[in-house]
Amino acid sequence: MKITTDRQGIRCVGKSWEIRAYLRRLACHQITLYQFLNRQYSHEQKNK
């Protein structure tokens, strides 16, 4: 499964059961999609 994030959203590519499982894991956290994307984007910027 491949997941890419940017400032605008998330792109998940893989089998349907993998994507559903990933989204279920995200739903367990109490952060918003906006907060998640900001964290992912800032983490990716630090690794460059």
N, C-alpha and C positions, 0 to 999 in steps of 0.2 A: 504494500500500500504506500502511496506517495501523497504527502500533504505539503502544500505550499501556502504560505500566508504572505499578505502584504497589507498595506494600510487600509485597503478597501474590503478585504474579505478573506475567506478560506477556500481553497480548492482541494478537494479530496478525490483521488483517483485510486480505484481498487475494486475489489469485489464488494457487492452490496452488503454482505454480512460484516465485512471489515469496517466499512464506513459507518454502519449503524452502531457497531460496538464502540467506535471512536467517539461518535456523537453522544452516546450514552455516558461515556466517561466524562466528557465535557459538561454534560447536564448535571452531574453530581456536584460540581463546584458552584459556589455562589457568586461567581464573578460574571459580569456581563460580557457579551461578545466584544464590545468596544474595549474593555479593559484587557481581555485576552489578546486581542490583536495588538494593542499597544505594548504589552509585555513581550510578545513574540517578536515584534518589529524591533524593539529596543535591544533584545537579546541577539538578534541576527546582526544588527549594526555593530555591536560590541565584538562579535566574532570575525568581522571583516578585517 
